[in-house]
Structure formats: C-alpha cells, structure tokens
Amino acid sequence: MNSVVRQLLEQNTDVVMVDTGDSYEGICRYFKGTYITYSKEKPISMNPFKITDTEYAQNFGEKKNFLKSLIFLIFKGSEAPTKIEDKIINQTIVEYYESYFAPFKEFTDTERDQLRKRLLLEDKKNGTYEKHSKELEEKYKHTEYDYETNIPTSETPEGPSAFGGQDTEYSSLHTVAGSRVAGDGPLHTAEEKEAYARIQRKVNKLHDLINDKAATDGEKVAANRQLMRLMPQLIEGNYLITIEHRIDRMEKQRRKMHVDNLSFNSYYEFAIERIPQIMREKSITFDIDNFAAILEQFYKGGELEHTLNNDVDASLFDEKFIVFEIDKIKDDPVLFPIVVLIIMDVFLQKMRIKKGRKALIIEEAWKAISSPTMAEYIKYLYKTVRKFHGIAGVVTQELNDVIDSPIVKEAIINNSDVKILLDQSKFKDRYDAISAILGLTQVQKQQIFTVNALNNHEGRNYFKEVWICRGQYSDVYGVEEPPECYWAYTTERAEKEALKVYEQHYGDIQTAITKIEEDRKKLGIKKYLDFAVKVNKQQKIMPLWDKSD
C-alpha cells in the first residue's frame, strides 16, 4: 500500500490515511506530512457540529445525515435505530441549526394551521377529544328538564326564538364555525374567535333558560333544540381554543431555546430539553433517559468531553499528506468508531475546500464503522468522493472480514471500481464465498491464484505480484520498488531506528535513505535488518564506526 500512496502523492494527490499500527510513519516523514497519533494526553478531538453559513445553505442535508450517523453510533452502537428514533433525532438536528442560523420567533400561519390539524387529529386518535366532548356535554346537561319530548326534533316552534329574535345569529355562527370544520378560509381568525365567544354566551343563556323554573315548557323545548344544534360547534370551537393555547405554549418554549455556539455540548443541551417536548406534542415514546446517560460522557465534565467539542486545527485542510494513527484506541468499542467517523468528516470538509484530487485510505480501522448504523453514510461517502474528484479506499489483511460483513459488500465492495489483491493461496480451499462477494469470474479466480506462484523471478530485481481489477479488466502485475523505498516504507522498529541515526547525522531523510543504502551495499549485507542491527549497536553512521567492530 505504501507504493500506492507514494504514487498518489507524486501525482499531486492530497492523501488522508487512518492507520492502526504505524505502517505509514516512514513514508509520512519522507513526504514531510502530518502524523497525528491518538493518546490520552493529546486525544484527536474535533467539532463535527460546527459549520459555516455557506455549508448550512448548500450542504446541510449531507451534514445532517453525518451527524445522525454519529449520534446513533454513540447511542445505539452497531444496532440500527428505529424509525421513531431516526425521526426524533432528525428533528432535533434540524431545529438545533435553525435555532442558531435563524432563531425561532413564532410559528407562521401555515405552521399554526398544520399544528392545529395535527394536534386535533392526534387527540381524536388517542381519545382525548372524545373525553373532552363528554365532559362538555355533561357540563351543559340540565337536570330539571327532560330532553325526551314528544315534539319531533325537526319541528321548530312558531314565532320568535327564546331570545326574542329569529335564528339568523345562529345561522351566521354556524356558517363561521362550519368553515372551521371544513377547513375553508383563514384559520382561527379574529372573526372565528368572536363567533366562538358568541356561541359560548348563547349556550350559557340556553342552559340557564332550560333550568329556569319560571320559563314555559315551550321556551325550554325551543332552548333545548337550539342547545343541541349548537353543541357540535361549541365542542369543536372550545377544543380548538384549547389547542390554540397549547400552540402558544409550544411557541413560547421554542423561543426560549436558543443556540449561541455550535458544539456537541450545545446540541446535547438542546436535545435533552427538546426531545421530551416532542414526545408530548406527538404522543410518542423515546428512551430519553438512556439517550442522555450514554451521550453524557461526551458532554462537558464527562470523560470524553474534548472529543466532540474542540475545533479542528484549520491548518489540516492545507496539509498535503495526513496520517491519523489510532492504534491506542482500536480496542475501545465506543471511542474507536467515533474517531474514525469524525476523521472521515474532516476528509469530506477538506475535499470540498481544496481543488484537485483527494484520497481517503482507511486501513484496518474501517472495521470500526462496518455496522448497520453506518451503511448509508459509507455509501454517501463513496458517492460524494466521486463527485469531488476523489478516491476512497479500504485495506484489510483478512478476507474473512469481507465474508463476515454484509455491510462491506453493500456499502464498500459494490461502490469500489478498483480491487487489488495480494497472494490468496492460503484461502484457496474456501475461496468460493469470497469470489462470490467480490463478483469474480472463473478467469479472474485463475489469475489470482497465479500471484507469486510462477517461477519467474530469476535474473530480475526483487518484486512482488499483485492482482489488479479495474472495472471489467484485470491482470497480474509485478511491483518492483528500489531498495531506497524499502527504507522509507519499513515498519521494522530496528530498521526505523537505524534510519533515524542516519537522518540525525545528515539532517534530512532523503540524504539519510541514500546514504544508508549505499553503506549497506558497501558492507555487502543482503538483509536490511542485519545492517540495521549493526547501525543501532554503533549509534552512528557506518563511516564513523569503530574499526575494531
């Protein structure tokens, strides 16, 4: 993989790598890249919640999906979220950024209209509306006059109504209230409010008349009929006024929720306050207690408070070659996948900022994000990388990882146009499953098993063979690197230490590599490690060795 990285850098490609094992320390030093190692004293920390006005206007959908993946990775681990959980977290993220970029003042007329309809429908669904109706009917049910009369309900008493006039007022009220039920015209206008108030006053008068011992039976019958006709409008209007008060309270709550800065801390505070409100408003359940407890470790005062709250070093976006070495947290089931994810987000930000080709290469660390929670984000990553003239690649030492993870096939292999395989002879007896997942033809399988299997090395410089597939074309190639590259790539500690001895003497790594290889050849030592051991023993370059050794 070092050869691939070297060629990318020589082709003026910006490279970001995620590694677990110091495999790229040498090449990073050679190209004067930035090598970032995770440690408790200096953890890799970033603020994935921070975005600019331009990013909010142009790429918020992408950022929102990334943050959902991040939050669910912390909250649910490898378990996929439910649709309700996804809906609630999505809403909190949207409202969180709205509160920062466009602080809430009030609901628009359209939003109030939608809320009225939704709240009314919700209460009808859960029985609250019916309970309210019964309570209101019970309140106005008189006890001193029997509703059951022998007079047909369609019959209207002759002459004026019980209030000394015709029913034109009732008719107009019915028209106004009826328009509310039908959804015609503006909703909850001043005219409607006055209409409901008139209905309320009239119902109270009718109720008093029915219970008035001085009233005649005819007056009571007429009052009863009018009361029965007004009751549906009274119930609906009364309930809508109640809903209006609820909307006012919701509006007041939203106004109080403001975001002054973008970070995990402020999102956590926003979500912990907002989620219970959403649960009440929509009559849905969400495990808010566990959500708060699990995410709390990343909140201020928590063990991992710096991980998601510190701004990333802006200079990283200008670096040509960055290696994130996170071997020290590879066994941490919580921190490992989160750090990998936020590094991927840094790469996406870098990709949009810088022109030219960019490459993200994830070594064994990709296993940390191969979960159902991350599948959509990985597919989005590959799609976005292609759009911005980029490359995304993953590296694995064990093809069993490919077989065991359906996410790898769906999100990574299906989106990879280039596949590179080394010697696969140890998998020969069980290669059918692997070849099926990789989509290999019989001819390609035969090609793969010729890698390093032919007697074709005599008279040639040292080389290793690899199988490379690009689209439908594939073949086996010999990769030959000069000895100087070996010194730059080596992960052997003794060899790396020997090279540092030469670098300290000559002042730069290029000269150090040239000189250490010249001295190895002069001494006639074939193995690099054997020569490195001698250098380390002397702790100086070969021309300065004690001649007695």
RANORDA-V416053 format. One record per residue. N is the residue number from 0. RES is the residue in one small letter. PHI is phi in degrees with one decimal (999 if undefined). PSI is psi in degrees with one decimal (NA if undefined). Layout:
n = <N/N>
res = <RES/RES>
phi = <PHI/PHI>
psi = <PSI/PSI>
This chain:
n = <0/1/2/3/4/5/6/7/8/9/10/11/12/13/14/15/16/17/18/19/20/21/22/23/24/25/26/27/28/29/30/31/32/33/34/35/36/37/38/39/40/41/42/43/44/45/46/47/48/49/50/51/52/53/54/55/56/57/58/59/60/61/62/63/64/65/66/67/68/69/70/71/72/73/74/75/76/77/78/79/80/81/82/83/84/85/86/87/88/89/90/91/92/93/94/95/96/97/98/99/100/101/102/103/104/105/106/107/108/109/110/111/112/113/114/115/116/117/118/119/120/121/122/123/124/125/126/127/128/129/130/131/132/133/134/135/136/137/138/139/140/141/142/143/144/145/146/147/148/149/150/151/152/153/154/155/156/157/158/159/160/161/162/163/164/165/166/167/168/169/170/171/172/173/174/175/176/177/178/179/180/181/182/183/184/185/186/187/188/189/190/191/192/193/194/195/196/197/198/199/200/201/202/203/204/205/206/207/208/209/210/211/212/213/214/215/216/217/218/219/220/221/222/223/224/225/226/227/228/229/230/231/232/233/234/235/236/237/238/239/240/241/242/243/244/245/246/247/248/249/250/251/252/253/254/255/256/257/258/259/260/261/262/263/264/265/266/267/268/269/270/271/272/273/274/275/276/277/278/279/280/281/282/283/284/285/286/287/288/289/290/291/292/293/294/295/296/297/298/299/300/301/302/303/304/305/306/307/308/309/310/311/312/313/314/315/316/317/318/319/320/321/322/323/324/325/326/327/328/329/330/331/332/333/334/335/336/337/338/339/340/341/342/343/344/345/346/347/348/349/350/351/352/353/354/355/356/357/358/359/360/361/362/363/364/365/366/367/368/369/370/371/372/373/374/375/376/377/378/379/380/381/382/383/384/385/386/387/388/389/390/391/392/393/394/395/396/397/398/399/400/401/402/403/404/405/406/407/408/409/410/411/412/413/414/415/416/417/418/419/420/421/422/423/424/425/426/427/428/429/430/431/432/433/434/435/436/437/438/439/440/441/442/443/444/445/446/447/448/449/450/451/452/453/454/455/456/457/458/459/460/461/462/463/464/465/466/467/468/469/470/471/472/473/474/475/476/477/478/479/480/481/482/483/484/485/486/487/488/489/490/491/492/493/494/495/496/497/498/499/500/501/502/503/504/505/506/507/508/509/510/511/512/513/514/515/516/517/518/519/520/521/522/523/524/525/526/527/528/529/530/531/532/533/534/535/536/537/538/539/540/541/542/543/544/545/546/547/548>
res = <m/n/s/v/v/r/q/l/l/e/q/n/t/d/v/v/m/v/d/t/g/d/s/y/e/g/i/c/r/y/f/k/g/t/y/i/t/y/s/k/e/k/p/i/s/m/n/p/f/k/i/t/d/t/e/y/a/q/n/f/g/e/k/k/n/f/l/k/s/l/i/f/l/i/f/k/g/s/e/a/p/t/k/i/e/d/k/i/i/n/q/t/i/v/e/y/y/e/s/y/f/a/p/f/k/e/f/t/d/t/e/r/d/q/l/r/k/r/l/l/l/e/d/k/k/n/g/t/y/e/k/h/s/k/e/l/e/e/k/y/k/h/t/e/y/d/y/e/t/n/i/p/t/s/e/t/p/e/g/p/s/a/f/g/g/q/d/t/e/y/s/s/l/h/t/v/a/g/s/r/v/a/g/d/g/p/l/h/t/a/e/e/k/e/a/y/a/r/i/q/r/k/v/n/k/l/h/d/l/i/n/d/k/a/a/t/d/g/e/k/v/a/a/n/r/q/l/m/r/l/m/p/q/l/i/e/g/n/y/l/i/t/i/e/h/r/i/d/r/m/e/k/q/r/r/k/m/h/v/d/n/l/s/f/n/s/y/y/e/f/a/i/e/r/i/p/q/i/m/r/e/k/s/i/t/f/d/i/d/n/f/a/a/i/l/e/q/f/y/k/g/g/e/l/e/h/t/l/n/n/d/v/d/a/s/l/f/d/e/k/f/i/v/f/e/i/d/k/i/k/d/d/p/v/l/f/p/i/v/v/l/i/i/m/d/v/f/l/q/k/m/r/i/k/k/g/r/k/a/l/i/i/e/e/a/w/k/a/i/s/s/p/t/m/a/e/y/i/k/y/l/y/k/t/v/r/k/f/h/g/i/a/g/v/v/t/q/e/l/n/d/v/i/d/s/p/i/v/k/e/a/i/i/n/n/s/d/v/k/i/l/l/d/q/s/k/f/k/d/r/y/d/a/i/s/a/i/l/g/l/t/q/v/q/k/q/q/i/f/t/v/n/a/l/n/n/h/e/g/r/n/y/f/k/e/v/w/i/c/r/g/q/y/s/d/v/y/g/v/e/e/p/p/e/c/y/w/a/y/t/t/e/r/a/e/k/e/a/l/k/v/y/e/q/h/y/g/d/i/q/t/a/i/t/k/i/e/e/d/r/k/k/l/g/i/k/k/y/l/d/f/a/v/k/v/n/k/q/q/k/i/m/p/l/w/d/k/s/d>
phi = <999/-57.5/-63.8/-63.6/-61.9/-59.0/-66.2/-61.5/-66.8/-69.0/-92.0/66.6/-98.0/-73.9/-123.5/-119.0/-123.5/-117.9/-129.4/-135.0/152.7/57.9/-71.5/-120.1/-63.4/-64.0/-67.0/-67.1/-65.1/-62.2/-90.5/54.6/-83.5/-104.1/-110.3/-110.6/-107.2/-77.4/-149.9/-64.3/-71.2/-137.2/-70.2/-74.9/-131.1/-147.7/-121.1/-67.5/-84.5/-82.7/-138.7/-89.7/-58.2/-65.4/-61.6/-63.9/-74.6/-106.2/-129.2/-64.5/-57.5/-68.0/-63.9/-60.8/-65.2/-62.9/-65.6/-61.6/-60.1/-63.8/-64.5/-72.4/-63.1/-73.0/-74.6/-111.3/66.9/-85.4/-80.7/-72.2/-73.2/-77.2/-64.3/-66.7/-61.0/-62.1/-63.2/-68.8/-65.1/-57.9/-64.4/-65.3/-66.4/-59.5/-69.2/-59.8/-73.8/-61.4/-66.2/-87.4/-84.5/-143.8/-50.1/-67.2/-115.5/-163.4/-72.7/-73.7/-58.3/-64.6/-65.2/-64.6/-59.7/-63.4/-65.1/-57.9/-63.0/-67.2/-66.0/-64.4/-63.8/-63.0/-71.4/-69.0/-68.6/-90.9/91.3/-65.3/-65.2/-63.2/-61.7/-62.7/-60.7/-64.9/-63.7/-71.1/-62.6/-65.1/-62.5/-99.6/-79.0/-81.6/-112.1/-102.8/-141.8/-79.9/-64.3/-79.9/-120.4/-86.1/-84.8/-57.8/-65.7/-80.6/-84.8/-111.6/-60.3/-71.3/89.7/-67.1/-74.3/-64.7/-107.6/81.3/-148.5/-76.5/-87.2/-64.6/-64.2/-61.2/-61.1/-67.7/-64.3/-62.6/-64.1/-64.8/-65.4/-62.8/-62.6/-67.6/-68.4/-75.4/85.5/-87.2/73.9/-64.4/-98.5/54.5/-80.2/-61.4/-62.8/-64.1/-60.2/-66.6/-62.9/-64.3/-65.0/-65.8/-60.5/-59.1/-65.0/-67.5/-61.6/-62.6/-65.7/-62.4/-62.5/-64.8/-64.8/-61.2/-94.6/-83.4/-65.5/-82.4/-75.6/-78.9/-62.4/-62.6/-65.3/-68.8/-62.9/-63.4/-64.0/-62.7/-63.9/-63.4/-62.8/-65.9/-71.8/-81.3/-57.6/-58.9/-67.7/-64.3/-62.3/-63.4/-64.1/-61.1/-70.6/-66.2/-65.9/-60.9/-64.2/-60.3/-65.2/-63.4/-64.0/-60.3/-66.1/-60.7/-62.7/-65.1/-61.9/-65.0/-63.9/-72.1/-90.4/-122.5/-116.2/-92.1/-148.6/-98.3/-167.2/-61.7/-54.8/-70.6/-65.4/-58.5/-62.3/-63.5/-65.5/-64.1/-83.6/-80.0/-59.0/-59.2/-64.9/-62.3/-60.4/-69.7/-63.3/-109.4/52.2/-123.8/-109.7/-154.8/-78.0/-65.3/-65.0/-67.4/-56.6/-64.9/-67.6/-72.2/-77.7/-61.5/-64.6/-96.1/-86.4/-54.8/91.8/-82.2/-60.7/-113.3/-61.3/-83.2/-60.2/-117.9/-122.7/-95.6/-66.0/-69.2/-63.9/-60.6/-65.9/-61.2/-70.2/-98.2/-71.1/-78.2/-139.7/-126.9/-118.4/-99.2/-99.8/-123.8/-59.9/-68.4/-117.9/-65.1/-98.9/-91.7/-66.2/-91.9/-75.8/-56.5/-64.6/-68.9/-64.1/-59.8/-64.6/-72.8/-66.1/-61.1/-66.7/-59.3/-62.0/-63.2/-63.7/-60.9/-63.1/-76.5/-76.2/-96.5/-85.3/86.9/-81.7/-128.8/-133.4/-113.0/-121.7/-111.0/-74.0/-55.5/-62.3/-61.0/-62.2/-67.1/-115.5/-88.7/-127.7/-55.3/-60.6/-99.3/-55.9/-64.9/-67.4/-64.1/-62.5/-63.4/-59.7/-62.1/-62.7/-68.7/-59.2/-62.4/-63.6/-106.1/57.6/-122.3/-131.2/-123.9/-138.2/-123.8/-126.5/-135.9/-89.8/-123.9/-70.9/-58.7/-59.7/-67.2/-67.3/-77.9/-119.4/-64.5/-65.0/-61.5/-64.9/-69.1/-98.3/-109.8/-61.6/-65.5/-107.6/-105.6/-82.8/-119.7/-125.6/-126.0/-123.0/-91.7/-58.7/-111.5/-59.8/-71.3/-101.9/-57.4/-75.0/-135.7/-90.9/-61.7/-64.5/-65.3/-65.4/-65.6/-68.1/-77.9/70.8/-86.0/-85.5/-63.4/-63.4/-65.2/-61.6/-63.8/-59.8/-60.4/-83.3/-95.4/-61.0/58.9/-102.4/-94.4/-87.5/-129.0/-100.5/-66.5/75.4/-124.4/-65.5/-61.0/-152.0/-121.8/-100.3/-138.1/-101.8/-122.4/-122.6/-126.6/65.4/-95.0/-98.6/-149.2/-168.3/-101.2/-127.5/-93.0/-107.1/-115.2/-118.8/-68.0/-56.6/-59.8/-65.9/-58.6/-62.4/-73.8/-90.0/-53.2/-109.2/-68.4/-57.3/-62.1/-68.9/-65.4/-67.6/-64.0/-63.5/-65.0/-60.6/-69.0/-65.7/-63.4/-77.0/-91.6/92.4/-149.7/-72.7/-61.2/-64.8/-60.0/-65.1/-60.5/-71.7/-66.8/-72.7/-60.1/-68.5/-61.5/-68.1/-60.1/-79.7/72.6/-90.7/-76.7/-88.4/-61.8/-63.8/-62.2/-68.3/-61.7/-61.2/-65.8/-62.1/-66.3/-66.5/-81.8/58.9/-159.4/-66.9/-58.2/-60.2/-103.0/-65.9/-67.9/-62.3/-75.5/-87.5>
psi = <-28.9/-37.5/-41.6/-46.0/-43.4/-44.9/-37.7/-44.6/-39.2/-20.6/14.9/37.2/132.6/131.1/130.8/127.0/145.0/118.6/155.8/76.4/16.4/31.3/-21.0/16.5/-42.6/-50.7/-29.8/-41.4/-39.9/-43.7/9.4/44.1/-174.9/121.2/111.8/116.7/131.6/134.5/161.1/-33.8/-34.0/74.8/153.7/115.3/144.2/170.5/83.4/-11.4/-14.3/124.6/159.7/170.4/-41.2/-44.8/-39.8/-39.6/-33.6/-32.0/25.5/-36.6/-41.9/-43.4/-40.6/-44.8/-37.0/-46.3/-35.5/-44.5/-42.3/-47.5/-43.0/-27.9/-39.5/-47.2/-43.5/-11.3/-129.1/-4.1/134.1/142.1/156.1/167.5/-36.9/-43.8/-43.3/-42.5/-43.9/-46.5/-38.9/-44.8/-41.2/-37.7/-45.3/-49.2/-32.3/-48.3/-32.2/-39.8/-25.3/-49.8/-28.9/78.1/137.4/134.4/-51.8/161.8/143.2/167.3/-40.7/-42.7/-39.7/-41.2/-47.5/-39.5/-43.6/-48.7/-43.6/-44.4/-40.0/-45.4/-40.1/-42.6/-30.7/-35.2/-43.0/2.1/-4.0/-39.7/-43.3/-41.1/-42.2/-42.3/-44.6/-40.3/-38.7/-41.2/-40.1/-36.4/-38.4/7.4/115.7/158.8/-12.0/3.9/132.6/121.7/-28.9/107.0/169.3/-3.3/127.5/141.5/-21.5/-11.5/134.3/132.7/142.4/154.1/-172.0/160.5/177.1/-13.6/16.6/13.6/174.6/175.6/25.1/-36.1/-44.6/-42.0/-42.9/-38.3/-41.1/-39.1/-45.1/-49.3/-38.5/-36.4/-29.4/-41.8/-39.8/-17.8/16.4/145.8/-178.4/147.7/131.5/52.3/174.8/-36.1/-43.3/-43.1/-41.8/-37.0/-43.3/-37.5/-40.0/-41.5/-45.0/-44.8/-40.7/-40.7/-41.3/-41.0/-42.5/-42.1/-42.4/-39.1/-42.8/-33.2/5.7/116.9/-22.0/-13.6/149.4/164.9/-38.4/-40.9/-38.0/-39.1/-45.7/-42.1/-39.6/-42.4/-44.2/-38.2/-42.4/-36.0/-32.3/-19.6/-45.1/-42.3/-35.4/-47.1/-48.7/-47.4/-43.9/-40.7/-37.6/-33.0/-40.0/-43.1/-38.2/-39.9/-38.0/-41.7/-39.3/-41.4/-41.5/-41.0/-42.4/-41.6/-43.5/-37.5/-33.0/-22.2/99.9/150.7/118.9/-27.4/155.3/118.3/170.8/-39.5/-49.9/-33.7/-43.3/-46.6/-41.9/-48.4/-40.6/-31.9/-37.4/-37.4/-46.2/-34.1/-44.2/-40.3/-43.4/-42.8/-37.3/3.8/47.9/163.2/149.5/138.3/72.2/-34.5/-48.0/-38.9/-49.0/-42.1/-40.1/-41.8/-15.0/-27.5/-20.0/-3.9/161.7/133.4/-13.6/167.5/-33.5/32.5/-27.7/-16.0/-41.8/16.5/-10.6/136.6/139.0/148.0/114.9/-25.2/-20.4/-29.4/-16.5/-11.8/140.0/-35.4/119.7/130.7/123.1/112.2/111.4/32.7/-32.6/-16.2/13.4/-20.5/6.1/107.9/-20.0/-53.9/-37.5/-56.6/-31.0/-43.4/-41.7/-43.1/-43.8/-26.1/-40.4/-37.9/-39.2/-41.8/-43.3/-38.9/-44.9/-39.0/-36.8/-32.2/-44.5/142.2/170.5/-178.5/140.4/147.9/133.5/120.6/120.3/116.2/-145.1/-15.5/-17.4/-25.5/-24.3/-22.5/11.8/64.4/161.2/-33.3/-32.3/-6.5/-49.4/-37.7/-39.4/-42.4/-40.1/-39.8/-49.0/-42.2/-44.8/-39.7/-44.9/-37.9/-31.0/29.2/49.3/176.1/135.2/127.5/148.3/149.6/133.2/145.1/-20.6/116.0/-13.5/-31.4/-35.1/-43.2/-39.7/-12.6/105.9/-25.2/-36.4/-45.1/-48.3/-44.5/-26.4/-59.3/-44.7/-16.8/9.1/117.6/-22.3/131.7/134.6/123.9/138.9/-161.3/121.9/15.7/-32.2/-13.1/6.4/-38.2/-14.5/43.5/-8.3/-44.2/-41.4/-46.2/-32.2/-43.1/-38.9/-11.0/39.9/144.5/170.3/-38.5/-42.0/-38.3/-41.9/-39.9/-45.9/-38.3/5.0/-6.2/122.0/16.9/-11.7/150.8/73.9/25.8/-12.7/135.0/11.5/156.3/161.3/133.8/160.5/149.7/147.8/153.5/127.3/130.1/125.6/108.8/-121.6/-7.9/135.7/153.6/172.8/134.0/147.2/129.3/112.9/124.5/144.4/158.7/-32.3/-36.0/-35.0/-44.4/-34.4/-33.5/-23.4/142.8/0.2/123.7/-44.4/-40.9/-38.2/-40.0/-37.9/-41.3/-36.3/-33.5/-44.5/-38.1/-40.3/-33.3/-45.1/-15.9/-13.9/153.6/-32.5/-48.8/-39.1/-43.4/-44.2/-45.6/-40.1/-33.8/-38.9/-43.3/-36.6/-43.7/-39.2/-38.6/-12.4/24.3/124.1/-42.6/132.8/-40.3/-39.8/-41.4/-38.8/-38.3/-40.8/-41.7/-44.4/-32.7/-41.4/-27.8/33.0/164.7/158.6/-42.2/-16.9/7.8/153.4/120.2/-17.7/-16.7/NA>
